[in-house]
Amino acid sequence: MAKYTIDPITRIEGHLRIDVEIEGGKVTNAWSSAQLFRGLELILQGRDPRDAPHITQRACGVCTEVHALASIRAIDDALKAYPPALGRLARNLVHGAQFVHDHITHFYALHALDFVDVVSALKADPKKTAALAESLGNYPKSGSADFKAVQERLKTFVESGQLGPFANGYWGHPDYRLPAEANLMATAHYLEWLRLQVKAARMMALFGAKNPHVQTYVAGGVSCVQDILSVDRLAEFLYYLKEMQAFIDNVYLPDLLAVASFYKDWGANNIGGCTNFLAYGNFPQNSGAFASEKMFLPGGVIAKRDLSKVMAVDPAKITEEVKRAWYSDGPALHPSKGETKFIKPDYDYDGKYSYFKAPRYDGMAVEVGPLAQVLAAYGNGHAQTKAMVEAVLKHLSIPATALFSTLGRAAARCIETKVIADAMGGWVMEVIEEVKKGNLATAAEWKWPGEAMGAGLIDVPRGALGHWIHIDAKNKIQNYQLVVPSTWNLGPRDAKGQLGPVEEALVGTPVADPKRPLEIIRTVHSFDPCIACGVHVIDPQTNQVHKIKVL
């Protein structure tokens, strides 16, 4: 039995290991293993609850604002301090800016290179590339001279032997399908977004005080009173938003459609797809407890890919299992009662093999993330999402069932980005209307309630994020638990042997060359894992061992 070790897979955050068995050119089994113990829950015990948003958002340098938001929502819930309109709108604008920044960055910097052969771009005709770009959108820097300049930069990289950010790719792999001109166009847009993303980060900082870690979320609302009331700040936000919308409409969406048109079989055959989905919903349109909130993007649970039946989320049905994880054995527990008792890791395919617990909803393994959110919104009849989904499906001439795939995951991320960006201008106008009415409060008043429990549930760029807090009678954190999107998606098997979502998605994935498992990386990246990883590919036909570095 040959073992192929790919170490490291970059373009993700943290430490992840995936083992796969391949037979007959397809993945037949998979194991997803988080290799790093976090322990944030233990760090928070005994602290002032108001410390939690600042500490938890530093769990990561990529998914930043999101932990602050889920944490402050949990505190709001415990204190019963729900934000007034301006506080809610300010949070939505900062959170929306996070989505725009995160999703576009994921596509270009983290995922597109699984479809785009950068080295092939050297063979492209810049004039034909300009014509292709013009046929897809209307964006500056899309002339033949612009693409020629990018090509020259690439040529310098290649001739120097120092490919920089493009080193260690599987260039020339048989499953790179785009023509040279499309590869050059996508590479140019990759470089353009690296420049433009700074402005997306500034959007978040306008009302969040800084990027990456926001400072303005407080119990019951926000502290950025003068910022959200400033006409100049609102105008600057809208200015950057217009730039983001232009890039989404004329670059991101056309690039996604161009790439997808060459990989329709991934949708038709549901390659990389999962069965069950969960989304909490996103962007509250009113203030109150989770059950009473009306979300701009409605959440829901979808079982067995049945879009005709989107069930309401019942947080009481969430549990975490530790049977296959490096924690002391015990029953499946609700996160509010969760325990974090880690043990010495000892990798065992038939036993424990991950620091991730195995979250389950009503006993089901569920995928979370942009695809789950888009499917829930689509199934609930959300007008903006439904229109975008149908437009994409029509353009590609594929059925809705094609969404249950790696391709669908990439498409959903783009659809979600456009829907959110298009809504944000309206939220700015709502801010102005509230100011005109004299509703200037940005935070609710509150007092310590004594012992209390709260939950903060919200969808974030990587999926359903939940924080649970137990405040004791001394107003200190007695217990704190996080269930993050990557735990849902990359968690291990459970006591019943059910595979985690990434494990399920990898089974059946075709692999043209086990020594260059591009297809596996493509599906793993589509979940945007928030952990770094080594992937181990096992081929039962030989006994060779290969070590491969991958971009």
Secondary structure, 3 states (H helix, E strand, C coil): CEEEEEEEECCCCCCEEEEEEEECCEEEEEEEEECCCCCHHHHHCCCCHHHHHHHHHHHCCCCCHHHHHHHHHHHHHHHCCCCCHHHHHHHHHHHHHHHHHHHHHHHHHHHHHHCCCCHHHHHCCHHHHHHHHHHHCCCCCCCHHHHHHHHHHHHHHHHHCCCHHHCCCCCCCCCCCCCHHHHHHHHHHHHHHHHHHHHHHHHHHHHHCCCCCCCCEECCEECCHHHHCCHHHHHHHHHHHHHHHHHHHHHHHHHHHHHHCCCHHHHHCCCCCCCCEEEEEEEECCCCCHHHCCEEEEEEEECCCCCCCCECCCHHHEEEECCCECECCCCCECHHHCCCCECCCCCCCCCCCECCCEEEECCECCECCHHHHHHHHHHCCCHHHHHHHHHHHHHHCCCHHHHCCHHHHHHHHHHHHHHHHHHHHHHHHHHHHHHHCCCCCCECCCCCCCCEEEEEEEEECCEEEEEEEEECCCCCEEEEEEECHHHHHHCCCCCCCCCCHHHHHHCCCECCCCCCCHHHHHHHHHCCCCCCEEEEEEECCCCCEEEEEEC
